[in-house]
Amino acid sequence: MKIRYQTWRRFTRVAGPLASIAFLVLFFRPAHWLEISIIIFCFSIAGSGVLVAILMRTGFIQFTYSDTDKKSMGYKMSQTVAKMEQIQKRGFSDSYYDGLGVEPPKQKEPDDKPAA
């Protein structure tokens, strides 16, 4: 599934402040039902970010980046993380690395022998 990075960025820019405001309301000791609703809301916002990160690395979700997105700090940070994961030879999907412009790590063949 391909998702435009702009859509995800828009979601995070709206949901982040909403979750922060909702969390601040907890300090005023609202009614019990409202307190539970706010906690569920905050955890679901955080969980959506975790879920997207996991699904990206499995290859189920792939972000498409525009030229403007590729100049953003978020893209550069994601690309740096992908390069670090490539160096560590993490076994994530090839589409995850390709979407960020990083060459996927080469998988070791079973009959490859270590260098002496």
Backbone as CSV, one residue per row, in Angstrom:
resi,resn,N_x,N_y,N_z,CA_x,CA_y,CA_z,C_x,C_y,C_z
1,MET,0.842,-1.155,0.000,0.000,0.000,0.000,0.898,1.232,0.000
2,LYS,0.659,2.115,-0.924,1.466,3.325,-1.010,0.697,4.481,-0.387
3,ILE,1.399,5.230,0.443,0.811,6.394,1.109,1.697,7.595,0.809
4,ARG,1.084,8.700,0.459,1.875,9.910,0.258,2.392,10.389,1.604
5,TYR,3.647,10.754,1.642,4.255,11.229,2.882,3.546,12.485,3.389
6,GLN,3.044,13.315,2.474,2.343,14.541,2.861,1.095,14.219,3.682
7,THR,0.414,13.135,3.351,-0.783,12.734,4.105,-0.413,12.341,5.524
8,TRP,0.648,11.553,5.666,1.091,11.143,7.005,1.576,12.349,7.809
9,ARG,2.288,13.246,7.155,2.781,14.443,7.840,1.611,15.309,8.316
10,ARG,0.579,15.431,7.494,-0.597,16.212,7.882,-1.286,15.579,9.093
11,PHE,-1.400,14.249,9.082,-2.009,13.547,10.216,-1.222,13.795,11.503
12,THR,0.110,13.692,11.424,0.915,13.875,12.634,0.895,15.314,13.121
13,ARG,0.789,16.262,12.207,0.740,17.672,12.625,-0.594,18.043,13.267
14,VAL,-1.635,17.327,12.960,-2.938,17.581,13.581,-3.099,16.740,14.850
15,ALA,-2.753,15.460,14.762,-2.973,14.541,15.885,-2.038,14.818,17.061
16,GLY,-0.812,15.234,16.784,0.145,15.502,17.861,-0.325,16.582,18.829
17,PRO,-0.657,17.764,18.328,-1.162,18.803,19.236,-2.487,18.425,19.908
18,LEU,-3.363,17.724,19.191,-4.617,17.291,19.811,-4.359,16.343,20.981
19,ALA,-3.427,15.414,20.794,-3.094,14.480,21.872,-2.439,15.218,23.033
20,SER,-1.615,16.213,22.739,-0.972,16.998,23.801,-1.997,17.763,24.620
21,ILE,-2.941,18.384,23.945,-3.996,19.130,24.653,-4.844,18.175,25.477
22,ALA,-5.177,17.039,24.887,-5.974,16.052,25.620,-5.231,15.571,26.857
23,PHE,-3.929,15.363,26.727,-3.134,14.916,27.870,-3.078,15.986,28.954
24,LEU,-3.012,17.250,28.558,-2.999,18.340,29.540,-4.313,18.416,30.318
25,VAL,-5.406,18.048,29.683,-6.711,18.050,30.351,-6.714,17.076,31.527
26,LEU,-5.899,16.037,31.452,-5.834,15.049,32.538,-5.377,15.674,33.858
27,PHE,-4.620,16.757,33.794,-4.147,17.402,35.019,-5.273,18.094,35.791
28,PHE,-6.406,18.341,35.116,-7.534,18.998,35.773,-8.532,18.011,36.355
29,ARG,-8.157,16.729,36.391,-8.980,15.681,36.980,-10.407,15.700,36.435
30,PRO,-10.582,15.392,35.133,-11.932,15.385,34.556,-12.729,14.188,35.080
31,ALA,-13.971,14.097,34.634,-14.816,12.966,35.007,-14.142,11.664,34.579
32,HIS,-14.485,10.603,35.284,-13.820,9.312,35.065,-13.945,8.838,33.616
33,TRP,-15.117,8.956,33.018,-15.325,8.500,31.645,-14.490,9.322,30.663
34,LEU,-14.333,10.635,30.936,-13.532,11.491,30.061,-12.042,11.168,30.201
35,GLU,-11.634,10.866,31.420,-10.237,10.509,31.666,-9.870,9.233,30.897
36,ILE,-10.730,8.245,30.942,-10.485,6.993,30.220,-10.472,7.242,28.716
37,SER,-11.374,8.073,28.231,-11.427,8.386,26.794,-10.145,9.081,26.332
38,ILE,-9.656,10.004,27.140,-8.429,10.723,26.783,-7.236,9.772,26.741
39,ILE,-7.137,8.885,27.708,-6.021,7.930,27.733,-6.081,7.012,26.522
40,ILE,-7.257,6.534,26.182,-7.409,5.674,24.999,-7.028,6.442,23.737
41,PHE,-7.465,7.692,23.647,-7.144,8.529,22.484,-5.637,8.722,22.343
42,CYS,-4.957,9.053,23.440,-3.508,9.291,23.393,-2.750,8.023,23.026
43,PHE,-3.132,6.888,23.589,-2.461,5.639,23.262,-2.735,5.216,21.820
44,SER,-3.921,5.498,21.309,-4.210,5.119,19.924,-3.413,5.983,18.944
45,ILE,-3.202,7.257,19.263,-2.375,8.115,18.401,-0.939,7.600,18.393
46,ALA,-0.406,7.284,19.578,0.954,6.753,19.661,1.040,5.391,18.970
47,GLY,0.034,4.572,19.144,0.020,3.250,18.525,-0.020,3.310,17.010
48,SER,-0.666,4.328,16.458,-0.711,4.446,14.993,0.688,4.704,14.439
49,GLY,1.491,5.490,15.143,2.867,5.728,14.701,3.703,4.463,14.756
50,VAL,3.529,3.702,15.818,4.263,2.443,15.957,3.841,1.473,14.860
51,LEU,2.551,1.382,14.619,2.034,0.469,13.605,2.552,0.825,12.211
52,VAL,2.582,2.105,11.887,3.093,2.526,10.575,4.580,2.191,10.445
53,ALA,5.355,2.399,11.509,6.789,2.072,11.465,7.000,0.573,11.231
54,ILE,6.230,-0.250,11.904,6.357,-1.701,11.731,5.932,-2.116,10.322
55,LEU,4.805,-1.584,9.853,4.317,-1.955,8.527,5.222,-1.448,7.405
56,MET,5.915,-0.337,7.635,6.878,0.142,6.644,8.032,-0.832,6.505
57,ARG,8.522,-1.313,7.619,9.684,-2.194,7.582,9.351,-3.589,7.059
58,THR,8.094,-3.989,7.181,7.698,-5.280,6.614,7.366,-5.163,5.133
59,GLY,7.207,-3.948,4.639,6.922,-3.737,3.225,5.455,-3.617,2.903
60,PHE,4.592,-3.661,3.912,3.159,-3.546,3.660,2.781,-2.115,3.293
61,ILE,3.447,-1.154,3.896,3.213,0.265,3.604,4.496,0.841,3.038
62,GLN,4.352,1.671,2.011,5.500,2.373,1.460,5.103,3.826,1.240
63,PHE,5.914,4.732,1.743,5.669,6.151,1.538,6.188,6.565,0.173
64,THR,5.459,7.449,-0.489,5.952,8.073,-1.710,6.298,9.513,-1.357
65,TYR,7.469,9.924,-1.759,7.988,11.244,-1.394,8.050,12.137,-2.623
66,SER,7.621,13.387,-2.472,7.769,14.364,-3.545,9.171,14.970,-3.439
67,ASP,9.527,15.778,-4.422,10.847,16.418,-4.385,10.971,17.353,-3.185
68,THR,9.886,18.005,-2.826,9.902,18.885,-1.654,10.087,18.069,-0.376
69,ASP,9.434,16.908,-0.309,9.573,16.043,0.868,11.006,15.564,1.035
70,LYS,11.684,15.312,-0.080,13.054,14.799,-0.014,14.035,15.825,0.540
71,LYS,13.630,17.079,0.577,14.476,18.125,1.145,14.177,18.367,2.624
72,SER,13.131,17.721,3.134,12.718,17.964,4.518,13.609,17.213,5.507
73,MET,13.600,17.694,6.723,14.403,17.077,7.771,13.882,15.676,8.114
74,GLY,12.583,15.486,8.078,11.994,14.180,8.371,12.479,13.113,7.407
75,TYR,12.547,13.458,6.119,13.029,12.501,5.119,14.500,12.179,5.351
76,LYS,15.284,13.216,5.617,16.720,13.007,5.826,16.977,12.148,7.063
77,MET,16.176,12.353,8.108,16.325,11.524,9.308,15.950,10.074,9.004
78,SER,14.854,9.867,8.274,14.433,8.511,7.911,15.483,7.826,7.042
79,GLN,16.065,8.582,6.143,17.095,8.027,5.270,18.344,7.651,6.074
80,THR,18.707,8.474,7.045,19.857,8.174,7.895,19.619,6.905,8.705
81,VAL,18.405,6.758,9.248,18.074,5.550,10.005,18.133,4.326,9.091
82,ALA,17.609,4.453,7.866,17.648,3.331,6.922,19.087,2.955,6.571
83,LYS,19.966,3.957,6.443,21.374,3.665,6.158,22.023,2.937,7.331
84,MET,21.690,3.346,8.555,22.239,2.670,9.735,21.741,1.227,9.800
85,GLU,20.469,1.026,9.483,19.904,-0.325,9.484,20.509,-1.171,8.369
86,GLN,20.852,-0.534,7.257,21.491,-1.246,6.157,22.888,-1.704,6.574
87,ILE,23.632,-0.840,7.250,24.978,-1.192,7.708,24.916,-2.363,8.684
88,GLN,23.879,-2.379,9.518,23.716,-3.456,10.494,23.093,-4.706,9.871
89,LYS,22.807,-4.633,8.562,22.215,-5.750,7.804,20.907,-6.239,8.413
90,ARG,20.034,-5.286,8.740,18.720,-5.644,9.253,17.898,-6.242,8.122
91,GLY,17.110,-7.224,8.419,16.351,-7.942,7.401,15.000,-7.340,7.097
92,PHE,14.937,-6.047,6.840,13.666,-5.421,6.499,13.410,-5.580,5.002
93,SER,12.198,-5.249,4.563,11.833,-5.449,3.164,12.625,-4.505,2.252
94,ASP,12.796,-4.945,1.016,13.532,-4.138,0.041,12.792,-2.848,-0.284
95,SER,11.455,-2.887,-0.269,10.683,-1.680,-0.601,10.890,-0.582,0.440
96,TYR,11.173,-0.969,1.689,11.465,0.020,2.735,12.734,0.786,2.380
97,TYR,13.779,0.058,1.990,15.041,0.709,1.641,14.919,1.477,0.327
98,ASP,14.239,0.890,-0.658,14.094,1.542,-1.963,13.334,2.863,-1.855
99,GLY,12.314,2.906,-1.007,11.528,4.121,-0.847,12.338,5.282,-0.307
100,LEU,13.405,4.975,0.417,14.258,6.026,0.984,15.544,6.216,0.193
101,GLY,15.665,5.542,-0.938,16.839,5.719,-1.777,18.093,5.062,-1.222
102,VAL,17.930,3.999,-0.455,19.062,3.285,0.130,19.073,1.879,-0.459
103,GLU,20.259,1.401,-0.811,20.361,0.054,-1.367,20.138,-0.976,-0.263
104,PRO,19.246,-1.943,-0.483,19.003,-2.969,0.544,20.277,-3.756,0.841
105,PRO,20.452,-4.207,2.085,21.647,-4.993,2.404,21.612,-6.328,1.681
106,LYS,22.782,-6.782,1.303,22.867,-8.074,0.623,22.752,-9.173,1.663
107,GLN,21.869,-10.118,1.395,21.688,-11.239,2.303,22.779,-12.264,2.049
108,LYS,23.304,-12.820,3.100,24.360,-13.816,3.005,23.765,-15.138,2.524
109,GLU,24.371,-15.726,1.524,23.925,-17.017,1.026,24.379,-18.102,1.997
110,PRO,23.648,-19.228,2.099,24.022,-20.274,3.032,25.400,-20.890,2.766
111,ASP,25.840,-20.941,1.475,27.126,-21.545,1.211,28.265,-20.533,1.156
112,ASP,27.994,-19.264,1.509,29.075,-18.279,1.591,29.938,-18.596,2.801
113,LYS,31.239,-18.594,2.572,32.167,-18.864,3.665,32.782,-17.549,4.127
114,PRO,32.985,-17.398,5.421,33.601,-16.157,5.892,35.031,-16.028,5.351
115,ALA,35.433,-14.787,5.162,36.776,-14.531,4.677,37.792,-14.887,5.739
116,ALA,38.935,-15.408,5.296,39.966,-15.823,6.246,40.822,-14.665,6.676
